[in-house]
């Protein structure tokens, strides 16, 4: 919108945060977010051109943390104030030609503690080789080896055949995303540890729900849960957790794909598994592992739900497979 037409929308779009720059002024130094309007090039418009309407609150600043622009968003900042000044036909971003501030502008209060965190979210670590390799090798990742609480690791659509990622140390992640038609297998002598500052960690398989990505992937190393873990298997994407899972936190399975928890674990003090439906909110619960959480088996409609089944555990010992599995019930 233009300030000269306070209630008219001339062009839709989004001001996408692209990074940050360090600014040093006479009496302070600060990190400034930089953004760009996503539809420059129209007749009469300049890059960075987007102006709030006369009584616009300015809204929020958001970061698109998906790789293709269609996924998750996080708030980067909230607008504190919108200023309008003559001439009234200017945008609130800096003029892309002169670099000088235009009369209309806004002030944003940053939500995140540090702009460096925002830059890190904008650049997740992506497996960038069409081949097997070692997790610890920086050459295999686009933005350094992911290994920190809250870190993002993406095993994406780059491999042309089944590949193995060797993990021989303890690696901490917040989110692991796997999107490919071919199989990724993570195996080795190491361990995956899931930890985040707030909320739950996550494993996402075929997050975009693209039917072309229907690979079955395997994580064949032990997993430690410092926080609850949400496993989202979209569409035909399947995942097997073949290593033992330790920690008292829960595992929540979402999506229509299949999750297999293959390793035996004690019923007492071990993680619990729960399947939730993405269609109606009905959910199933599981008390222990091993278990198989699969795509919904009920007909479409109000009763549609994902299911979990657990092998009958041996009294006082770890779970073991029998011909009489327990089945979860919706609640």
C-alpha positions in Angstrom: 0.0 0.0 0.0 1.0 3.6 -0.4 0.7 6.3 2.2 -1.0 8.6 -0.4 -3.9 6.1 -0.5 -4.2 5.0 3.1 -6.9 2.3 2.6 -6.0 1.0 -0.8 -3.9 -2.1 -1.5 -1.9 -1.7 -4.8 0.1 -4.9 -4.5 0.3 -7.9 -2.2 3.6 -9.3 -1.0 5.8 -10.0 2.0 8.8 -8.2 3.4 11.2 -11.1 3.9 14.0 -10.8 6.4 17.2 -11.7 4.5 19.9 -11.3 7.1 21.5 -8.7 9.3 24.2 -6.0 9.2 26.2 -4.5 11.9 25.8 -0.7 12.2 28.2 1.5 14.1 26.9 5.1 14.9 28.4 7.9 16.9 27.3 6.6 20.3 26.1 3.0 19.7 26.6 -0.2 17.7 23.7 -2.5 16.9 22.6 -5.3 14.6 20.0 -4.3 12.1 17.7 -6.6 10.3 17.6 -6.3 6.5 14.6 -7.2 4.4 13.3 -7.0 0.8 9.9 -6.9 -0.7 9.4 -10.2 -2.6 7.9 -8.8 -5.8 10.1 -6.0 -7.1 10.3 -5.1 -10.8 6.8 -3.8 -11.5 6.3 -0.6 -13.4 6.7 2.4 -11.1 8.0 0.2 -8.2 11.4 0.0 -6.8 13.1 -2.9 -4.9 12.4 -2.7 -1.2 9.1 -0.9 -2.0 6.3 -1.5 0.5 4.6 1.2 2.6 2.1 0.9 5.5 -1.3 2.4 5.1 -2.3 5.5 7.0 -3.5 3.7 10.1 -1.5 0.5 9.6 0.0 -0.9 12.8 2.9 -2.1 10.8 2.4 -5.8 11.7 5.2 -8.2 12.5 8.5 -9.2 11.0 8.6 -12.9 10.2 11.3 -15.3 9.1 10.5 -18.1 6.6 12.6 -21.0 7.8 11.6 -23.4 5.1 14.0 -24.0 2.2 11.4 -23.4 -0.5 9.4 -20.6 0.9 6.3 -22.7 1.7 6.9 -24.0 5.3 7.3 -22.8 8.8 7.5 -19.2 10.0 8.9 -17.6 13.2 8.5 -14.1 14.5 11.6 -12.0 14.2 10.2 -8.7 15.6 7.1 -6.6 16.2 6.5 -3.2 14.8 6.7 -0.5 17.5 5.7 2.6 15.5 4.9 3.7 12.0 5.9 7.2 10.9 4.5 9.1 7.9 6.0 12.3 6.5 5.9 14.3 3.2 6.1 13.6 0.4 3.3 11.1 0.9 4.2 8.8 -2.0 7.3 7.3 -0.6 8.0 3.8 0.8 9.0 3.0 4.4 12.1 1.1 3.3 15.3 2.8 2.3 15.4 4.0 -1.2 17.2 1.3 -3.3 18.7 3.9 -5.6 20.0 6.5 -3.2 20.3 4.4 0.0 18.7 7.2 2.0 15.7 6.7 4.3 12.4 7.6 2.7 9.9 9.7 4.8 7.7 6.8 5.7 9.3 4.2 7.9 8.7 1.9 10.9 10.6 0.9 14.0 10.7 -2.8 14.8 11.3 -4.3 18.3 13.3 -7.6 17.8 11.8 -10.6 19.6 14.9 -12.8 19.3 17.8 -12.1 21.7 20.4 -11.8 19.0 20.3 -11.1 15.2 22.9 -13.9 14.9 20.3 -16.4 15.9 18.0 -15.1 13.1 20.8 -15.5 10.6 21.4 -19.1 11.9 17.7 -19.9 11.4 17.8 -18.5 7.9 20.7 -20.9 7.1 20.1 -24.4 8.3 22.8 -27.0 7.8 21.9 -29.0 4.7 23.6 -32.2 3.4 25.1 -31.0 0.2 26.8 -34.0 -1.4 25.2 -36.8 -3.6 27.0 -39.5 -1.7 27.6 -41.2 1.6 29.8 -39.6 4.1 30.7 -38.7 7.6 28.5 -36.4 9.7 31.5 -34.7 11.2 33.0 -33.6 7.9 32.2 -29.9 7.3 32.5 -30.4 3.6 29.3 -32.4 3.6 27.2 -29.6 5.0 26.2 -26.2 3.5 26.5 -24.2 6.8 28.8 -26.2 9.0 28.4 -29.4 10.9 25.1 -29.3 12.9 25.8 -30.1 16.5 24.2 -27.9 19.1 21.0 -27.6 21.1 18.3 -26.3 18.7 20.5 -27.0 15.6 18.7 -27.8 12.3 20.0 -30.6 10.1 18.5 -31.2 6.7 19.0 -34.4 4.7 17.4 -33.1 1.5 16.6 -33.9 -2.0 20.1 -34.2 -3.4 21.0 -37.9 -3.4 20.4 -40.0 -6.6 20.6 -43.4 -4.8 20.4 -44.7 -1.2 23.1 -43.1 1.0 24.6 -43.7 4.4 25.5 -40.8 6.8 28.1 -42.2 9.3 27.8 -40.8 12.8 30.6 -41.8 15.2 30.1 -39.2 18.0 27.4 -37.7 20.1 25.5 -35.1 18.1 22.9 -32.7 19.5 20.1 -31.5 17.4 16.8 -29.6 17.7 15.4 -30.6 14.4 16.3 -33.3 11.8 14.5 -33.1 8.5 14.6 -35.8 5.8 13.2 -35.1 2.3 14.1 -37.5 -0.5 12.8 -40.3 -2.6 15.9 -42.4 -2.0 16.8 -43.8 1.4 19.0 -42.0 4.0 20.5 -44.2 6.7 22.2 -42.6 9.7 24.4 -45.2 11.4 27.6 -45.6 13.3 29.0 -45.8 16.8 27.7 -42.4 17.8 24.4 -41.2 19.3 21.8 -38.5 18.4 20.7 -36.3 21.3 17.6 -34.1 20.9 17.5 -30.9 22.9 16.0 -27.4 22.5 15.7 -24.4 24.8 11.9 -24.4 24.7 9.1 -26.8 23.6 9.9 -30.0 21.7 12.5 -31.2 19.3 11.4 -32.7 16.0 12.1 -35.2 13.2 10.3 -34.3 10.0 10.0 -36.7 7.1 8.7 -35.4 3.7 7.7 -32.1 5.5 6.3 -30.6 2.3 3.9 -33.6 1.8 5.2 -34.0 -1.8 4.1 -37.5 -3.0 7.3 -37.7 -5.0 9.3 -37.9 -1.7 8.2 -41.3 -0.5 11.5 -42.7 0.7 11.8 -45.0 3.8 14.6 -43.7 6.0 16.4 -45.3 8.9 18.2 -43.8 11.9 20.3 -46.7 13.3 22.0 -45.1 16.2 20.9 -44.7 19.8 18.7 -41.6 20.5 18.6 -39.7 23.8 15.7 -37.4 24.5 16.5 -34.4 26.7 13.1 -32.9 25.6 9.9 -34.3 24.1 10.2 -35.4 20.5 7.6 -34.9 17.7 8.0 -37.1 14.7 6.0 -35.8 11.7 5.9 -38.3 8.7 4.0 -36.5 5.9 2.3 -38.3 3.0 4.1 -41.5 2.1 7.3 -40.7 4.0 8.3 -43.4 6.4 10.9 -43.5 9.2 12.4 -46.3 11.3 14.2 -45.5 14.6 16.3 -48.7 14.8 18.5 -47.7 17.7 17.5 -47.7 21.4 15.7 -44.6 22.6 16.5 -43.4 26.1 15.2 -40.7 28.3 11.9 -40.2 30.1 10.4 -37.7 27.6 7.6 -38.5 25.2 7.5 -39.3 21.5 4.6 -37.9 19.6 3.9 -39.2 16.1 2.0 -37.1 13.6 1.2 -37.4 9.9 0.0 -40.2 7.6 3.4 -41.9 7.1 4.8 -44.8 9.2 7.0 -44.6 12.2 8.7 -47.8 13.4 10.4 -47.8 16.8 12.3 -51.0 16.4 14.5 -51.4 19.5 13.4 -52.8 22.8 13.3 -50.5 25.8 12.1 -51.0 29.4 8.5 -50.0 30.1 9.5 -48.2 33.3 11.4 -44.9 33.0 11.6 -45.1 29.2 9.9 -42.9 26.7 6.2 -43.2 25.8 4.9 -43.1 22.3 1.7 -41.4 21.1 0.1 -41.1 17.7 -2.0 -38.1 16.8 -4.3 -37.6 13.8 -3.7 -34.7 11.4 -7.3 -34.8 10.2 -9.6 -34.6 13.2 -7.5 -34.3 16.3 -8.4 -37.7 17.6 -5.4 -39.3 19.1 -4.0 -42.7 20.2 -1.7 -43.4 23.0 1.1 -45.9 23.5 2.6 -46.8 26.8 6.0 -48.1 25.8 8.2 -49.2 22.9 8.8 -51.1 20.7 5.8 -50.0 18.7 4.8 -49.3 15.1 2.9 -46.1 14.5 1.3 -46.2 11.1 -0.9 -44.3 8.7 -4.6 -44.1 9.6 -6.4 -47.4 9.1 -10.0 -46.2 9.7 -12.2 -44.9 6.8 -12.2 -41.2 6.2 -14.5 -39.3 8.5 -14.9 -38.4 12.2 -13.3 -41.7 13.3 -10.2 -41.4 11.2 -7.1 -41.7 13.3 -3.5 -42.9 13.3 -2.8 -46.1 15.3 0.0 -47.5 17.5 0.4 -51.1 18.4 2.8 -52.4 21.1 4.1 -56.0 21.5 3.2 -57.6 24.8 5.9 -56.9 27.3 7.5 -59.5 29.4 6.6 -59.0 33.1 9.2 -56.9 34.8 11.4 -56.7 31.8 11.9 -55.1 28.4 9.2 -55.2 25.7 9.3 -58.3 23.4 7.3 -59.2 20.4 4.5 -61.7 20.7 1.5 -62.6 18.6 -0.8 -60.6 20.9 0.0 -56.9 20.4 -1.6 -54.2 22.5 -3.5 -51.7 20.5 -3.9 -48.0 21.3 -7.4 -46.6 21.8 -8.5 -43.1 20.7 -9.5 -40.6 23.3 
